[in-house]
Amino acid sequence: MIRIMLPVYNAARTLPSTLDAIREVTRAGDEPYTAVVIDDGSTDATVSVCRSWWNSMPLEVSCHVSRRGLG
């Protein structure tokens, strides 16, 4: 199983193209995968965007209540 980790912050605008690219690349392979979005306390619609992708690909979402930043 491949797990693709995506740490994001306020990525509502760019996340759809990233998830679409992951879905297209993994579609060609036989290895099962899960994309894991780790939201670092976004204040935009990042989590809503993730919800709209749940039925399109294997996706997990983990949300921090407040921004933690790097490390």
Secondary structure, DSSP 8 states (H G I E B T S, - for coil): -EEEEEEESS-TTTHHHHHHHHHHHHHTSSS-EEEEEEE-S-SSSHHHHHHHHTTTS-EEEEE-SS-----
